[in-house]
Amino acid sequence: MSLLIAGSIATDHLMGYGGKFADSLVVEQLDKISLSFLVDDLEIRRGGVAANMCFGLGRLGLRPVLVGSAGEDFADYRSWLERHGVNCSHVRISETRHTARFVCTTDPTGAQIASFYPGAMSEARLIELGPIVERVGEPTYVLIGADDPDGMQRHTEECRQRGYPFIADPSQQLAFSGGELIRDLVDGAAILFSNEYESHLIEQKTGWSADEVLSRVGTQVTTLGAQGVKVSRSGEPDIVLPAAKNVTAVEPTGVGDAFRSGFLAGLTWGVSLERAAQVGCVLAAYVVETVGTQEYTFTRDQFLARLEESYGADSAKDVEPHLSLVR
């Protein structure tokens, strides 16, 4: 069995400007704007929702299969992911486009000027899941995360046709998608992931009520930020869990991806939904305490200690046998 994670692969180029953008803007001349800012620093971070999730799964001792499209500049990123347990053999490499890139400059007030280049991500629509499954085995799940919309739709339809259980995680694409596309991506999913705002956006754009959404998926997992997570199933009481304890928040980017990694790891191990959510919350805590989506580290003992501190000794006891590959 395998775990296929389909979605974006990207790098983030983050810069800091010491002045205020507002001081350089002339309202009457915005139609002729031509500005250049001398920045103070540059950070290049690995990102993309699928790559982030695969990294988290690899840190927990699994070997997920990354499904996405990147450019020829992916070599160093590939090496990093493979060193952390990710199967990158099936990443499609574009012959003409660079890996997707987010370029953002932030001033001290928090104002940002940013651009996103989809690049090779636009070729995700050319990826077929069947040949990948022939090589890696029948999937436990295929997670379909934010990516090229046509690619997301193709993967979802192929999962239905071939009988692969799929997980809907449209996240960032919800704001740009119409109701018809969202309904197609969600309907029939084994699991639907979203944060609280996204869950309301799904209802608004699809025209489905919360109960109708739940009736169309096996399980709905809604992250609640610092308040934790809610796991819902039709006809069952909700599982509502607080976030991990004693978290020192530094940077929230990638927290949702880490939660998904932990939750999917728990499902793959065969622990309960409650335990899976607890694993997700603890992994998310490591990310929010770190600058960068793939810069966190922990040992097996550290992870178990944090799990016990937040959710009790029984939780750590249930998860411990599955962390044998974590060092």
VOTIRO-685310 format. One record per residue: residue number from 1; residue in three letters; x, y, z of N, C-alpha, C in turn. Coordinates in steps of 0.2 Angstrom, whole numbers. Last residue first. Layout:
# VOTIRO-685310
[NUM,ALA,[X,Y,Z],[X,Y,Z],[X,Y,Z]] ...
//
This chain:
# VOTIRO-685310
[327,ARG,[72,45,72],[78,45,76],[78,52,80]] [326,VAL,[59,34,68],[61,41,70],[67,41,74]] [325,LEU,[55,21,66],[60,24,61],[62,31,63]] [324,SER,[46,19,76],[52,15,77],[57,18,72]] [323,LEU,[33,23,79],[38,28,78],[45,25,78]] [322,HIS,[23,14,83],[24,16,76],[29,21,74]] [321,PRO,[23,13,97],[26,7,92],[26,9,85]] [320,GLU,[18,26,101],[25,24,102],[27,18,97]] [319,VAL,[4,27,101],[8,30,96],[15,27,96]] [318,ASP,[0,23,114],[-3,20,108],[1,22,101]] [317,LYS,[7,30,123],[8,23,123],[5,20,116]] [316,ALA,[3,43,120],[10,42,119],[11,34,118]] [315,SER,[-11,41,125],[-9,43,118],[-2,42,116]] [314,ASP,[-9,38,139],[-12,33,134],[-10,35,127]] [313,ALA,[-4,50,144],[1,44,144],[-2,39,139]] [312,GLY,[-9,65,136],[-9,60,141],[-5,54,139]] [311,TYR,[-8,76,128],[-14,72,128],[-14,66,132]] [310,SER,[3,84,131],[-3,87,128],[-9,83,129]] [309,GLU,[13,75,136],[12,81,139],[5,84,137]] [308,GLU,[13,65,126],[10,64,133],[9,70,136]] [307,LEU,[18,73,115],[12,70,115],[9,68,121]] [306,ARG,[31,76,121],[26,81,119],[19,79,118]] [305,ALA,[36,63,121],[35,67,127],[30,72,126]] [304,LEU,[36,59,108],[32,56,112],[31,59,119]] [303,PHE,[46,68,103],[39,68,100],[34,65,105]] [302,GLN,[57,65,110],[54,71,111],[47,72,109]] [301,ASP,[59,52,106],[58,53,113],[55,60,114]] [300,ARG,[62,54,92],[57,50,94],[54,51,101]] [299,THR,[67,71,90],[68,64,91],[62,61,93]] [298,PHE,[65,84,77],[63,81,84],[66,74,84]] [297,THR,[64,99,68],[67,93,70],[64,91,76]] [296,TYR,[59,110,54],[59,108,61],[62,101,62]] [295,GLU,[59,116,42],[65,117,46],[65,113,53]] [294,GLN,[49,117,33],[52,111,33],[59,111,37]] [293,THR,[44,130,33],[39,125,33],[42,118,34]] [292,GLY,[50,144,43],[51,139,38],[46,133,38]] [291,VAL,[54,145,60],[53,149,53],[55,144,48]] [290,THR,[44,136,72],[50,137,68],[49,141,62]] [289,GLU,[32,134,78],[38,136,83],[44,137,79]] [288,VAL,[24,128,69],[23,135,71],[28,138,76]] [287,VAL,[30,115,69],[31,120,63],[29,127,65]] [286,TYR,[27,109,81],[34,110,79],[35,115,73]] [285,ALA,[13,109,80],[16,113,85],[24,114,84]] [284,ALA,[11,99,71],[9,106,69],[13,111,74]] [283,LEU,[13,88,78],[18,90,73],[17,97,71]] [282,VAL,[2,89,87],[9,89,90],[14,91,84]] [281,CYS,[-9,87,78],[-8,94,82],[-1,94,85]] [280,GLY,[-7,74,73],[-7,80,69],[-5,87,73]] [279,VAL,[-8,67,85],[-2,67,81],[-1,73,77]] [278,GLN,[-22,70,87],[-17,72,92],[-10,72,89]] [277,ALA,[-28,64,76],[-28,71,76],[-23,74,81]] [276,ALA,[-25,50,79],[-22,53,73],[-22,61,73]] [275,ARG,[-33,49,90],[-25,48,91],[-22,52,85]] [274,GLU,[-45,50,84],[-43,55,90],[-36,55,90]] [273,LEU,[-46,40,76],[-46,46,73],[-44,51,78]] [272,SER,[-34,27,81],[-40,30,81],[-40,37,78]] [271,VAL,[-21,19,70],[-24,22,77],[-30,25,76]] [270,GLY,[-15,15,58],[-21,12,60],[-24,14,67]] [269,TRP,[-5,21,51],[-4,17,57],[-9,13,59]] [268,THR,[-13,29,43],[-9,24,40],[-7,19,45]] [267,LEU,[-18,38,53],[-23,34,49],[-19,28,46]] [266,GLY,[-6,45,57],[-10,41,61],[-15,36,58]] [265,ALA,[-2,51,45],[2,46,47],[-2,41,52]] [264,LEU,[-13,60,44],[-12,54,39],[-8,49,41]] [263,PHE,[-10,68,54],[-16,65,54],[-16,59,49]] [262,GLY,[3,73,51],[2,69,57],[-4,65,57]] [261,SER,[0,80,39],[5,75,39],[4,70,45]] [260,ARG,[-9,89,43],[-12,84,39],[-7,78,39]] [259,PHE,[-1,97,51],[-6,94,54],[-9,88,50]] [258,ALA,[7,102,41],[10,98,46],[5,94,49]] [257,ASP,[-2,111,34],[1,105,31],[4,100,35]] [256,GLY,[-4,120,44],[-10,116,42],[-7,110,38]] [255,VAL,[8,126,45],[5,123,51],[0,118,48]] [254,GLY,[13,134,35],[14,127,34],[11,123,40]] [253,THR,[16,149,44],[16,146,38],[17,138,38]] [252,PRO,[16,155,57],[11,150,56],[11,146,49]] [251,GLU,[29,157,68],[28,158,61],[23,153,59]] [250,VAL,[29,156,82],[34,160,79],[32,162,72]] [249,ALA,[22,151,98],[21,153,91],[26,158,88]] [248,THR,[25,139,108],[28,146,107],[27,148,100]] [247,VAL,[14,129,117],[17,131,111],[19,138,110]] [246,ASN,[8,122,128],[15,125,128],[18,126,122]] [245,LYS,[-1,108,120],[1,113,125],[8,116,124]] [244,ALA,[-10,107,104],[-5,105,109],[-3,110,114]] [243,ALA,[-27,112,104],[-21,111,101],[-16,109,106]] [242,PRO,[-41,100,109],[-37,107,109],[-30,106,106]] [241,LEU,[-53,92,99],[-47,92,103],[-44,99,103]] [240,VAL,[-68,84,96],[-65,91,96],[-59,90,101]] [239,ILE,[-77,74,86],[-71,74,90],[-68,81,90]] [238,ASP,[-95,74,86],[-89,77,84],[-83,75,89]] [237,PRO,[-105,58,85],[-103,64,88],[-96,67,86]] [236,GLU,[-112,53,69],[-107,52,75],[-106,59,78]] [235,GLY,[-119,56,58],[-122,52,62],[-118,50,68]] [234,SER,[-104,59,48],[-112,59,48],[-114,54,53]] [233,ARG,[-91,66,58],[-93,61,53],[-101,61,54]] [232,SER,[-77,77,61],[-84,76,60],[-86,70,56]] [231,VAL,[-66,84,71],[-66,79,67],[-74,77,67]] [230,LYS,[-57,99,74],[-64,96,75],[-64,91,69]] [229,VAL,[-44,107,84],[-46,103,78],[-53,100,79]] [228,GLY,[-37,121,91],[-36,114,90],[-40,112,83]] [227,GLN,[-36,135,93],[-41,131,97],[-41,124,95]] [226,ALA,[-27,140,84],[-25,139,91],[-30,136,95]] [225,GLY,[-36,133,71],[-30,137,73],[-28,135,80]] [224,LEU,[-44,122,68],[-47,128,71],[-41,133,74]] [223,THR,[-48,111,54],[-43,114,59],[-45,121,62]] [222,THR,[-58,98,52],[-58,106,51],[-53,108,57]] [221,VAL,[-62,85,42],[-58,87,47],[-57,95,46]] [220,GLN,[-75,74,39],[-73,81,38],[-68,83,44]] [219,THR,[-77,58,31],[-75,62,37],[-73,69,35]] [218,GLY,[-83,55,19],[-83,50,24],[-82,54,31]] [217,VAL,[-95,66,11],[-88,64,12],[-88,59,18]] [216,ARG,[-108,70,10],[-105,69,4],[-98,66,5]] [215,SER,[-113,74,22],[-116,68,20],[-112,66,13]] [214,LEU,[-106,86,24],[-104,80,28],[-107,74,25]] [213,VAL,[-113,95,16],[-106,93,15],[-104,87,18]] [212,GLU,[-125,94,23],[-125,91,16],[-117,90,14]] [211,ASP,[-122,101,34],[-124,94,35],[-124,90,28]] [210,ALA,[-119,113,30],[-114,110,33],[-116,102,33]] [209,SER,[-127,115,13],[-126,116,20],[-121,112,23]] [208,TRP,[-121,120,-3],[-123,115,2],[-122,117,9]] [207,GLY,[-116,129,-11],[-123,130,-10],[-126,124,-5]] [206,THR,[-103,131,-14],[-106,125,-17],[-114,125,-16]] [205,LYS,[-100,143,-8],[-99,142,-15],[-102,136,-18]] [204,GLN,[-103,141,6],[-106,146,2],[-105,145,-6]] [203,GLU,[-96,129,9],[-103,129,10],[-106,135,5]] [202,ILE,[-83,134,7],[-85,128,3],[-93,128,3]] [201,LEU,[-82,144,16],[-82,145,9],[-84,140,5]] [200,HIS,[-83,136,28],[-88,141,27],[-88,143,19]] [199,SER,[-70,130,27],[-77,126,27],[-83,130,26]] [198,GLU,[-61,141,27],[-62,137,21],[-69,133,21]] [197,TYR,[-62,144,41],[-64,149,36],[-66,145,29]] [196,GLU,[-57,133,47],[-64,135,48],[-66,140,43]] [195,ASN,[-48,123,34],[-48,126,41],[-56,129,41]] [194,SER,[-50,105,29],[-51,113,28],[-50,116,35]] [193,PHE,[-52,90,21],[-48,94,25],[-50,101,24]] [192,LEU,[-62,76,20],[-61,83,17],[-57,87,23]] [191,ILE,[-60,59,15],[-59,64,20],[-59,71,16]] [190,ALA,[-65,53,4],[-65,49,10],[-64,54,16]] [189,ALA,[-76,61,-7],[-70,61,-4],[-70,57,3]] [188,GLY,[-88,64,-13],[-86,57,-13],[-79,56,-10]] [187,ASP,[-85,80,-18],[-90,75,-18],[-87,68,-18]] [186,VAL,[-74,89,-20],[-76,87,-13],[-81,81,-13]] [185,LEU,[-73,92,-33],[-67,91,-30],[-69,87,-23]] [184,ASP,[-86,96,-37],[-83,90,-40],[-77,88,-36]] [183,ARG,[-88,107,-29],[-92,102,-28],[-89,95,-31]] [182,ILE,[-78,116,-35],[-77,114,-28],[-82,107,-27]] [181,LEU,[-83,117,-48],[-77,114,-47],[-76,112,-40]] [180,GLU,[-95,124,-45],[-95,118,-49],[-89,114,-48]] [179,GLY,[-91,136,-39],[-95,131,-35],[-95,124,-38]] [178,GLY,[-75,141,-43],[-82,142,-43],[-85,136,-40]] [177,SER,[-59,147,-36],[-63,141,-39],[-71,143,-38]] [176,PHE,[-52,155,-28],[-51,156,-35],[-56,151,-39]] [175,ALA,[-53,150,-15],[-54,157,-16],[-55,159,-24]] [174,LEU,[-48,137,-16],[-55,138,-15],[-57,145,-17]] [173,GLN,[-35,135,-16],[-38,136,-23],[-45,137,-22]] [172,GLN,[-30,133,-3],[-29,140,-6],[-33,141,-13]] [171,SER,[-40,119,-1],[-37,125,3],[-36,131,-1]] [170,PRO,[-43,106,-5],[-42,111,-10],[-39,118,-7]] [169,ASP,[-42,91,-2],[-39,97,2],[-38,103,-3]] [168,ALA,[-49,76,-1],[-50,82,-4],[-47,88,1]] [167,ILE,[-43,60,-4],[-44,65,1],[-44,72,-2]] [166,PHE,[-49,44,-10],[-46,51,-11],[-47,55,-5]] [165,PRO,[-47,28,-15],[-49,32,-10],[-45,39,-10]] [164,TYR,[-49,23,-32],[-44,25,-27],[-47,29,-21]] [163,GLY,[-56,19,-43],[-58,16,-36],[-53,18,-31]] [162,ARG,[-55,24,-55],[-51,18,-53],[-52,15,-46]] [161,GLN,[-64,35,-55],[-64,29,-60],[-61,23,-58]] [160,ARG,[-60,42,-44],[-67,39,-44],[-67,34,-49]] [159,CYS,[-47,46,-48],[-48,42,-42],[-55,39,-42]] [158,GLU,[-50,53,-59],[-46,47,-60],[-47,42,-54]] [157,GLU,[-56,64,-53],[-60,60,-58],[-56,53,-59]] [156,THR,[-44,69,-46],[-51,67,-43],[-55,63,-47]] [155,HIS,[-35,72,-57],[-34,67,-52],[-40,65,-48]] [154,ARG,[-43,82,-64],[-41,76,-67],[-39,71,-62]] [153,GLN,[-43,92,-54],[-50,89,-56],[-48,83,-60]] [152,MET,[-30,95,-52],[-34,93,-47],[-40,89,-49]] [151,GLY,[-27,100,-65],[-24,94,-63],[-28,91,-57]] [150,ASP,[-35,111,-66],[-36,106,-70],[-33,100,-68]] [149,PRO,[-28,119,-55],[-35,117,-55],[-37,111,-59]] [148,ASP,[-13,115,-49],[-16,117,-55],[-23,115,-55]] [147,ASP,[-16,114,-31],[-12,113,-37],[-15,117,-43]] [146,ALA,[-20,108,-15],[-20,114,-20],[-14,113,-25]] [145,GLY,[-21,90,-15],[-20,96,-12],[-20,102,-18]] [144,ILE,[-27,75,-13],[-27,80,-19],[-27,87,-16]] [143,LEU,[-21,60,-8],[-22,66,-6],[-22,71,-12]] [142,VAL,[-26,44,-9],[-23,49,-13],[-25,56,-11]] [141,TYR,[-22,30,2],[-26,36,0],[-22,40,-5]] [140,THR,[-16,18,-1],[-21,19,5],[-25,25,4]] [139,PRO,[-15,13,-18],[-14,18,-13],[-19,17,-7]] [138,GLU,[-6,-1,-24],[-13,2,-23],[-12,7,-17]] [137,GLY,[11,3,-30],[6,-1,-26],[-1,3,-25]] [136,VAL,[21,9,-37],[21,9,-30],[16,5,-26]] [135,ARG,[18,6,-51],[25,5,-48],[25,5,-40]] [134,GLU,[4,8,-53],[7,2,-55],[14,1,-52]] [133,VAL,[3,21,-48],[1,16,-44],[3,9,-46]] [132,ILE,[8,28,-60],[12,28,-53],[10,23,-49]] [131,PRO,[-1,25,-69],[6,22,-70],[10,23,-64]] [130,GLY,[-13,32,-63],[-12,25,-64],[-5,22,-65]] [129,LEU,[-12,46,-63],[-10,42,-57],[-9,35,-58]] [128,GLU,[-4,57,-74],[-9,52,-74],[-7,47,-68]] [127,ILE,[-1,74,-78],[1,68,-74],[-5,63,-73]] [126,LEU,[-5,86,-83],[-3,80,-88],[-1,74,-84]] [125,ARG,[-8,95,-74],[-14,92,-77],[-12,86,-82]] [124,ALA,[4,100,-70],[1,95,-66],[-4,91,-69]] [123,GLU,[8,111,-77],[9,105,-80],[6,99,-76]] [122,SER,[8,122,-68],[3,121,-73],[3,115,-77]] [121,MET,[20,120,-61],[14,118,-58],[8,117,-63]] [120,ALA,[30,127,-68],[29,120,-69],[23,117,-66]] [119,GLY,[22,142,-65],[27,139,-69],[26,131,-70]] [118,PRO,[16,152,-56],[15,144,-56],[19,140,-60]] [117,TYR,[22,164,-47],[23,161,-53],[22,154,-53]] [116,PHE,[16,177,-38],[17,170,-38],[17,168,-45]] [115,SER,[22,191,-29],[20,188,-35],[21,181,-34]] [114,ALA,[19,206,-18],[21,199,-19],[19,197,-26]] [113,ILE,[21,216,-5],[21,216,-12],[23,209,-14]] [112,GLN,[14,220,11],[18,215,7],[16,217,-1]] [111,ALA,[15,226,28],[12,227,21],[17,223,16]] [110,GLY,[20,226,40],[17,220,38],[14,221,31]] [109,THR,[28,237,43],[21,237,45],[17,231,43]] [108,PRO,[41,234,37],[40,234,45],[32,234,47]] [107,ASP,[37,225,22],[39,231,26],[38,230,33]] [106,THR,[41,212,12],[37,214,17],[41,220,21]] [105,THR,[40,203,-4],[44,208,0],[39,211,5]] [104,CYS,[40,188,-12],[37,192,-7],[42,197,-4]] [103,VAL,[37,175,-23],[42,181,-22],[38,186,-18]] [102,PHE,[35,159,-26],[32,164,-23],[37,169,-21]] [101,ARG,[35,148,-40],[39,152,-35],[35,158,-33]] [100,ALA,[37,131,-47],[33,137,-45],[37,141,-40]] [99,THR,[51,128,-57],[47,126,-52],[43,132,-49]] [98,HIS,[51,134,-75],[54,133,-68],[49,131,-63]] [97,ARG,[48,125,-90],[46,130,-85],[50,129,-78]] [96,THR,[52,116,-100],[52,123,-102],[51,128,-96]] [95,GLU,[51,103,-96],[56,105,-100],[57,112,-102]] [94,SER,[47,98,-79],[45,102,-85],[51,103,-89]] [93,ILE,[45,83,-72],[50,88,-73],[48,91,-80]] [92,ARG,[35,75,-60],[36,77,-67],[40,83,-68]] [91,VAL,[39,64,-48],[38,71,-49],[39,72,-57]] [90,HIS,[42,51,-45],[36,52,-50],[34,59,-50]] [89,SER,[52,50,-36],[53,47,-42],[48,48,-47]] [88,CYS,[52,54,-23],[51,59,-28],[52,56,-35]] [87,ASN,[48,49,-8],[49,46,-14],[47,51,-19]] [86,VAL,[56,55,7],[51,56,2],[52,53,-5]] [85,GLY,[65,55,17],[61,49,17],[55,50,11]] [84,HIS,[75,65,17],[70,65,23],[64,60,21]] [83,ARG,[82,64,6],[85,63,12],[81,62,18]] [82,GLU,[72,68,-3],[73,61,-3],[77,59,3]] [81,LEU,[72,82,0],[66,78,1],[68,71,2]] [80,TRP,[85,86,-5],[83,87,2],[77,82,4]] [79,SER,[84,82,-18],[89,79,-14],[87,80,-7]] [78,ARG,[74,91,-23],[73,84,-23],[78,80,-18]] [77,TYR,[81,103,-21],[75,102,-17],[73,94,-17]] [76,ASP,[91,101,-31],[93,102,-24],[87,100,-19]] [75,ALA,[82,100,-43],[87,95,-41],[89,95,-34]] [74,PHE,[73,109,-49],[71,105,-43],[76,100,-40]] [73,ASP,[76,115,-61],[79,118,-55],[77,114,-48]] [72,GLU,[67,110,-70],[74,107,-69],[78,110,-63]] [71,GLY,[52,111,-61],[56,112,-66],[63,109,-65]] [70,ALA,[37,100,-57],[43,104,-55],[47,106,-61]] [69,SER,[22,93,-52],[26,95,-57],[31,100,-55]] [68,GLY,[18,78,-42],[17,85,-44],[22,87,-49]] [67,VAL,[18,68,-29],[15,68,-35],[14,76,-37]] [66,LEU,[27,58,-18],[26,65,-20],[24,65,-27]] [65,VAL,[23,46,-7],[25,47,-14],[23,54,-16]] [64,PRO,[31,43,9],[25,45,5],[28,46,-2]] [63,ARG,[35,34,20],[38,35,14],[33,37,9]] [62,LEU,[37,38,38],[34,35,32],[37,37,26]] [61,GLY,[43,44,49],[45,37,47],[41,34,41]] [60,LEU,[40,57,51],[37,52,55],[38,45,53]] [59,ARG,[46,63,41],[49,64,47],[46,59,52]] [58,GLY,[38,60,30],[44,57,30],[47,58,37]] [57,LEU,[27,68,33],[26,61,34],[33,57,34]] [56,GLY,[33,81,31],[31,79,38],[30,71,39]] [55,PHE,[36,80,17],[41,81,22],[39,78,29]] [54,CYS,[23,79,12],[27,74,12],[33,74,16]] [53,MET,[19,92,16],[15,86,19],[20,80,18]] [52,ASN,[27,100,7],[27,101,15],[24,95,18]] [51,ALA,[24,95,-5],[30,94,-3],[31,95,5]] [50,ALA,[10,100,-6],[12,93,-6],[19,91,-4]] [49,VAL,[12,114,-5],[8,110,0],[10,103,0]] [48,GLY,[27,123,-5],[22,119,-9],[18,114,-4]] [47,GLY,[44,125,-1],[37,125,1],[33,121,-4]] [46,ARG,[59,131,6],[56,126,2],[48,126,4]] [45,ARG,[65,148,5],[62,142,9],[59,137,4]] [44,ILE,[77,160,6],[74,155,2],[71,149,5]] [43,GLU,[77,177,11],[77,170,14],[74,166,8]] [42,LEU,[86,191,12],[83,187,8],[83,180,11]] [41,ASP,[86,209,17],[88,202,18],[84,197,13]] [40,ASP,[84,222,14],[89,220,19],[91,213,19]] [39,VAL,[81,229,-3],[79,225,3],[85,224,8]] [38,LEU,[77,243,-11],[83,240,-9],[81,236,-2]] [37,PHE,[64,243,-23],[66,244,-16],[72,240,-14]] [36,SER,[57,252,-36],[62,247,-34],[64,248,-27]] [35,LEU,[43,256,-47],[47,257,-41],[52,251,-40]] [34,SER,[32,264,-55],[38,260,-57],[43,261,-51]] [33,ILE,[16,268,-60],[20,266,-55],[26,262,-58]] [32,LYS,[6,275,-66],[12,275,-69],[18,272,-65]] [31,ASP,[-5,274,-59],[-6,271,-65],[1,271,-69]] [30,LEU,[-2,282,-48],[-2,274,-47],[-2,271,-54]] [29,GLN,[-1,295,-46],[3,292,-51],[3,285,-51]] [28,GLU,[-9,299,-35],[-11,302,-41],[-7,299,-47]] [27,VAL,[-2,293,-24],[-8,291,-26],[-10,293,-33]] [26,VAL,[14,287,-23],[10,294,-25],[3,292,-28]] [25,LEU,[23,278,-12],[18,278,-16],[15,285,-17]] [24,SER,[33,278,-2],[35,278,-9],[29,279,-14]] [23,ASP,[27,276,10],[31,282,9],[33,283,2]] [22,ALA,[22,263,9],[17,269,8],[21,275,7]] [21,PHE,[32,255,12],[30,255,5],[26,262,4]] [20,LYS,[45,260,23],[37,259,22],[36,260,15]] [19,GLY,[60,251,25],[56,257,25],[49,255,24]] [18,GLY,[67,239,24],[67,242,30],[62,249,31]] [17,TYR,[60,224,18],[62,231,16],[61,235,23]] [16,GLY,[64,207,16],[62,212,20],[65,219,18]] [15,MET,[59,193,6],[63,198,7],[60,203,12]] [14,LEU,[58,176,1],[55,181,5],[61,186,7]] [13,HIS,[53,165,-10],[59,170,-9],[56,176,-5]] [12,ASP,[49,148,-9],[47,155,-7],[53,159,-7]] [11,THR,[45,135,-21],[50,139,-17],[48,146,-15]] [10,ALA,[34,121,-23],[36,128,-24],[42,130,-20]] [9,ILE,[22,110,-28],[29,110,-26],[32,117,-28]] [8,SER,[5,106,-25],[10,110,-27],[17,109,-24]] [7,GLY,[0,89,-26],[-1,96,-25],[5,100,-27]] [6,ALA,[-3,73,-19],[-3,77,-25],[-4,84,-23]] [5,ILE,[3,59,-12],[2,66,-10],[3,71,-16]] [4,LEU,[-1,43,-9],[1,47,-14],[-1,54,-12]] [3,LEU,[5,29,0],[1,36,1],[4,41,-4]] [2,SER,[2,12,-3],[6,18,-3],[1,24,-1]] [1,MET,[4,-6,0],[0,0,0],[4,6,0]] 
//
